[in-house]
Amino acid sequence: MITSIELGDFLAHSNTKINFENGVTVFVGDNGAGKSSIIDAITFALFGQHTRKSNKGLIKRGSNQGFTKVNFSVNGKNYEAVRKIDSKGTLSAKFSEIIEDERIEIAAGERKQFGESMTQEIEKAIGLDFEKLKIASIVQQGELNSIINAKPKEFKELLNAIIGIDKLDVASESMKTVNKEFRQNIREKIGYDDTHIEILSRDLEIYQKEIEENTPNKIQLKIKQEKSQREIEELRKKIELESPKIDKINQLESRKKELVEYAKEAIREIQCEISENERKISDCEGCFEVANLKQELDSKIQKVEEAVEDTQNKIQKMKSQIASLKEKQLLASKLQLKDNKCPVCDSNVKKLNPLFQEEHLKQELTSLQKQIIFKEKEYQMYNQKRKEFSEKLQSARDAEATLKAHSITSKQELEKIQEYVKTKKQNIGKIPVNNCTNLLEISQIDSHAKMIFDNISKLELEIKGFDEQEFSNLKKTVNEKQIELSQIDQQIGAILEKISKGNEQIKIITNAISELGIVKEYVMNLDEIQNNIFSRDGPVAISLRSWALNAISVKASEYLTLLNTKIQRIQLSEKARDISIKCNSKTEELDLESLSGGEKVSVALALRLGMASLLGASNLNLMILDEPTTHLDAERKKSLVGVLSQLSKISNAQTPMQFLIITHDTEIFEDSTVEQIYKFESSEKGSIVTAL
C-alpha cells in the first residue's frame, strides 16, 4: 500500500504531503483543484511517466524545479521513490528501502547502459510496470460508467482492451509484418516470393518452348555457316596469290615517283651548282686585271703621300715665317726714324735695315701668303690623288680577296668553270622533267637514276598480265561473303544466347520454384498461426477470452458476496460478437436492467476488481477511481457511496485493499462512513489539501 505522498512545486502543488491508511481514501474538491495531480505524482515517482504533454509541464509555474516522493510498503518492507525535474528538463531519481528510519539506496537514475534502472527495480518490487498498473489499479474518468452502461459489443471491446486481448491485433499485425518482411527477404534473395509460383511456371513453359523451337534453326544456320566459311577460304587463297602484285603496283608507282622526284632534285642541285658557278664567274670577271694593278698603285700612293707630307711641311714652315714677320712688322711700326735719328739710342741713322722696314715686311708677308695658297692647292691635289689611288687599291684588294674566296688562281681556271657551266646547261635542257612518260631519258641523269629505272623495269615485268579491276571485284566478293557470314554468325549467336539464357532461366526458375514451394508451405503455416492464434476471433483468442471471462466471473462473484448484495454470482459469457453479463441471486437469474443503482455500481466495481485480479493486481493492492460519479444521477451517486463504505470494510480483511477515490462531489460523502477524506482547494500559492 501507499503510506504517503509528497509533492513539491509539482503541477498545482507548492508543498503538499498526504498520509494514507488502509481502506478508502477520498479526495474531494472542485475541478482544477489538483486532485488528479496525485495520480501523475504517483506514476511519475514510480515510473517517470504521467498523463501530461511534457516533463517541463510538471513543474509548477514560477518554479525552477519540482519533485514528487512516494512512500509505500510491499510484503512488510517499506520503500521510498523520489524523482526530481528542473526547468532545463534534467531528471534525477532515487529508490530506497527504509529500515528503522534509515534509507538504503537500491537504485538511482535510469542509466540502463550501465545496468542501472530505478524503474526496473520498482517494477520488481511491486510486480507491475506502468502500463499494467494503469489497467490493474487506475480507473480513469468514465471507465466505471462504461462498464455499467456499455452495450454488450462495446463491453466486449472494453474487456478486450483491459485484459489485453486486443494485443492479439498487434500480434496479428506483427505477424503480417513478419510475413511481409519474410516475403521481402525471399524476393531480395531469389528475386521472387511464393505469390510468383504460377507466373514462374508459365515462364518456365515459355523458355522450354523457345529452346525447342530454336534448336532446328541453330542446326540449319550452322550448315550455312560452314558452307560460307569454305567459300571465303577459297577466295582468300586467290587473294593471297594476287595480293603481292597490288603491292608491286604500288611499289612501281612509288618507284616512278621516286625517279621523277630524284630527277627533279638532281636537276635542282645541278641548277644550284650552275647558279653558284655563274655567281662565281660573275664575281671573278675582271678581277685579275684589277688585282694586277695593286703593286703599281702601292708605289703611286707612297709617292703621293711623300708629296703630301712635303707640301704640308712647307706650308707649316711658311706659316711660321708669316708669324715671325708679323712680330717684326709690329716692332717695325714702333721703330720709326725722326730727323734721321734712332728712336732707341738717338744716334744718326741714314737708313733702317730692311728687316725693320714696314713696307718690306708687308711685301714679304704678301709673297708668303700667295705661296701658302698655292701650296694648299697643291696639297689638296695630292690628297685627291691619294684618295683616288686608295680607292683603286681597295678595289684591287677586293678583287684579290674575291679570287681567293672562290679559290680561283688563274684566268684559265675561270675559263674552265665557264665551259663546265655551259655543258651542264646543255645536258639538263634535254631532260623532260615535266613529262613522266619518258623515264628512260630521265634515267640518264646519273647512276642512281639508272638503278631506280632498272627496278621499275623489273616490277613492270613482274605485274605483267595482272588485272587490277578483276582483283578488286574478287575482294568485293570476299567482303560480301564475309558480311553474309557475319550475319549468319549473329543469327547463330542470338539463337545460342536465347538457348543459353533459356537454360539459365530454366535452372533459376526451377530452383526458385523448388525453394518457393518450401516458402509457400512456411507462409501458409504463418497464415495459419495468424488466423488461429493471433486473431481476436480465432480459437486461441476465444479460448483465452473464455478463460479470462470465467476468472473475472469467479473473482467478481467473490467481491459481490463481500459487498452484501442480493447478487450471489456474475457470469460473463461470449456470444458471436459481444459479451453478455448474467447476474444470479440464490434462487433466480437477475436481469441487469432490473438492478438498482447501487447494485449496478457494485456489479461494475466487482467486475473492475475481478479484471484487476486477473491481471495480477500489484503488490501495492491499490485501486484508484478517478471521478467515478461522472454522469451518475443522485440515486446512483448515493449507491456508489454505500458501495465504497462497504469497500472500506473489505479493506480491513486479511488481505487489505487500498482504494483512492477522486471526485468533485463533496456532498455525497457528508453522511458516509468513510473517515479518510481530504479536501482540495485552489489558491494563489497552489493547491491546499485539508483533512476533513
Order of alpha helices (4+ residues) and beta strands (2+ residues): beta-beta-beta-alpha-beta-beta-beta-beta-alpha-alpha-beta-alpha-alpha-alpha-alpha-alpha-alpha-alpha-alpha-alpha-alpha-alpha-alpha-beta-beta-beta-alpha-beta-alpha-beta-beta-beta
